[in-house]
Amino acid sequence: MHPAGGAAPVFGRLLSAMVTPFDASGALDLEAAAALARHLVDEQAHDGLVVNGTGGEAPTTSDTEKAALVRAVVEAVGDRAAVVAGVGTFDTAHTLELLAAAEEAGADGALVVTPYYSRPPQSGLLAHFTAVADRAGIGLLLYDIPHRAGVPIAPETLIELAGHPRVLGVKDAKGDLTSTSAVLAATDLLYYSGDDATTLPMLAVGGCGVIGTSTHFCGPQVQELIAAALEGRRDDALALHQRLLPIFTGIFATQGCILVKAGLELRGRGVGGVRSPMVPATDAQREALAAALAAAGL
């Protein structure tokens, strides 16, 4: 089994679930997407980006828009960062279509969320993820987020899926480090925290990094937190964790994509509004976000 502090994982250690820019009319803004991708990689120290995730408002973008976004981000940063495309849906056939489109657009990997709303049994999850892995020409990260999907991926299911050569890791937003520890003890899966505030605890039990939200603003600091944790500099890692906690948690005062877009606007990097059913941040939310950024020293 891989040590957390060993060779850098294939997608790197720090990724963000990148928000999707829209123009004033609400259309996909590919130029702004490329610019944001370059900012995150070149100025915010990202190893990779996840596009077409929940933070990218993927439920509101068309299949054509999703493919165009992957292509634009790959062209912008694909020579120096991993690009992972969200392809998961609650329909296996549709997931396979999105996977094929992402591969064609140049994605390095795919993020496959637990099928949501329909709440399939574990045998259904195993069949779904196996079907996607069998078809994949790129590595997969499974997204375990039961509070959104309605059902967790059981440790036994994850351990079985770990035997597939295309299943490389997990974005873990389950909030159950005991379950996570059991899977890490039994497999070589790469585990990324799917909740910014659990980055340090995840590293402590063998995780490799984070796919974050607040990391749109604190990439260099999170890279240092990860390095400190992996190098055994406990006090440094803990100090960074505590310093960044206001933004780790504050970014989720409402939906993360809402506050990331508000924060980028506050920083002079506006990427447009959100698509319904999301709504813009309120004045109070913007003020609270600015305070959280300040409290984190950002």
N, C-alpha and C positions, 0 to 999 in steps of 0.2 A: 504493500500500500504506500502511496506517495506521502512523503512528509510535507506538511503545509509550507515549510520554509525552503523546499527544494526548488527545482527548476521552475521557471515561470510557466504557468498553465497556458494552454494553446490560445485562449482568448485574453490572456493577461489577468491582472488582479483587480483593476479598477475600470468599471464600465458604468455608464448611465443609461437609464431608459429614456432616451432623448425625446423631448417634446417635438411635435410636428408643427412647423410654421405654416400659417395661413396668411393670405394677403387681405386687404381691406374688404374684398368681396366675399371672403371665406374660402377662396380656392387655395389649393396646395401651392405653397411658395417654395419652389425647388432651389432658387438662388439663396434664399434665406436659410434653407435647410443645409446647404453646402457650407455657408458661412458659419452657422452654428456648429456644425460638425468640426470644422477647422478650429474654431475657438475652443471646443472641449478637448480636442486632441493636442493642439499646439500651445494653448495657454492654461488649460485646466488639467493637464497631465494625465489624460485618459489613455488607457491601453486599448480600449475598444468602446463601441457604441451598440446599444440595442435600439433598433428602429422598429416601428409598427408594434410597439407594446401598448399596454394600457396607458402608460404615461404619454405615449404618442397618439392617444385618442384613436387607436386602431378600430374600435367598434364603429367609428363614424367615417372611416375612409374606405373608398372602393378598392377592389382588387387591383385595378389599373393604377390608382394612386399609390398603393402599397409598393408595387413593383417599381414605379418611377422614383419613389423616395429611396428605396434600397439602391437603385442605380446611381442616383445623385450623390448619396453619401459615400458609396464605394469610389466613385470618381474623385470625390473631394479628399478622402483620407485613407482609402483602402491600401495605399502603398506603405502606410505607417501605423495603422490601427486595424484591429479586427472589427468587422461589421457583422452583427448577429441580427437576423430578421425574425420578428415575431410572426409565427405562421399558425399558431394553435387556434382552433375554434371548437364548437361543440359538435362538429360534423366531421367525421374522419375523411370523407371524400373531399370536402372543401379544404380541409387542412392539407391534404396531399396536393391539391391544385396550388395553394399558396406556397407550399414548399418548392414545387417545381418552378414557380415564377421567381421566387427568391434566389434559387440556385442560378437560374438563367441571368438574373440581374447582377450576380457576382457576390452574393453573401458568402461569408466564411463559415457561418454557422446558423442554426435556427433555434429559436426558443419556442417550446411547445407547451402551452398551458394545459392543465387538467380540463377536460371537457366540462363546461359549466352549465348550470341550470338543470340539465337532465339528470344529474347525479347518478352516473353509471356505477355499477358495483365494481369491485376491484378487478374482477375478471374482464370487465369491459374496458377498464383503464389499461390493463395489460395488453389486451387485443389492440386498442387504439394506438398506444405508444409503439407497440411492436410493428404495426402496419406502417407507421410513419418512419420508423428507423429502418425498416426493410427497404423502403423506397428512397431513402436519403442518400445523397452523394456527399453530404457535408455533416459535420458533427452536430449533435443535438444537446441542448440543455432542456431538461424538464422543469416546468414551472409549477411548484407545489404551493398553492395559495388557497387553502380551504375556505377562508372567510369570504372570498369572492366566488370561487368555483362551486362551493357547497359540499365538496367532498375532498378529503385529503388523499394523497398517495400513500398507502400504507408502507411501513418499512419493508415488509416482505415483498411487496410489489416492486419497490425501488431496487432492492437487492437482486431480484430476478432480472429486472431490466438492465442492471449494471453489466450483465453478461453480454449484452449486445454491443458490437464494436462501434456502432454509431452513437450510442448513448454515452456522452462524455461527462455530464454533470447535472447539477440541479441549481435552479434559483429557488432558494428556500425562504418562503414567507409563512411557514407553518407556525412559527413561534413555539416550537417544542424541541429544545436542545437535547433532551434525552433521546427522542426519536432520531434526531439528526446524528447524534453520537453513535447510535447503534448501527446506522447505515454506513457511516464513515469507518467504523471498526471492521465492517464486513466487506467493504468494496474499495475500489480506487476512484470512485466518483469525485469530481471536482465540485465543491460546495461553495456557492456564492450567497452571501446574505441578501435577502430580498427586502430587508427592512433596515434602513440606514443605521438605526440605533443599536442593532445587534451585530454590527460588523466586528467589533472587538470580541464579544462572546463567541461568535461563530469561528473566528480565527483560533480562539483558545481551545476549541474542541476538534480542530483539524480542518476548518474551512480554508479556502484559498483567496477570498476577496469579497467584493460587493458589486452588485448591480444596483446602483443607487438612484436617488431622486434629488436630494439636496446637493449631491455631488456635482450638479450643474454649477455650483458656486464655491465648492470647497475641495476640488479635486486634488490640488497639491497637498493640502493638509491631510486628506484621507490616505493619499499615497504614503505620507510620512507615518501616519498611524499604523498602516499595514506593515511597513518596513520595521517600525519599532517593535511591533508585536512578534513578527517572524524572527527578528534578531534577538529576542529575549529582553528587550529594554522595556520591562513592564511598566515602570513609573512613567516613562515618556509616552507610551501608548495610552495609559490610563489618563494622563493629563490631557492629551489630545481628545480622547473620547469625551471627557467631561467638558472640555472647552467647546466642542462641536455639538454637544447634546441639544442646546437650544434650537439649532437649525435642523438637526436630525429629526427632532420631533415637531418643530414649528412648521416645517414644510407640509405636514399632514394635518394642519388645522382644518383644512378642507381638502378636496381632491388635489393630489400632488401636481397634476398637470396645470391646474388653475393657478397655484401659487408659484410654480416654476416660471410660468409665462409672466405673471405679475412681477416676480423678482428680476427676470431678464429685462423687463421694461424699466423697472427702477434703476437698473444698471446701464441703461442706455442701449440695450440690445433687444429691443422689442421684436417679437416674432409673431405678432398678430394675436387675435383672440382665440376663443375656444368654440367648438361646435356644440350645438344643442345635442344632448340635454345638459352639458356643462354650462356654467354661467360664469361671467367674469368675477374676479375677486372684489369684495366690497372694500370700501375705504378702511373700515376697521381691520379687515384681514390684511390689507396692504401695510397698514401701520404696524400691526403685530409682526408681520414678516420682516419689515425693516428693522424692528427692534431685535428679532431673533438673529438676524444677520450681524447686527452690531454686537450683540452679546457674545456671538461666536468669534468676534474679531475679524469679520469678513467685510 
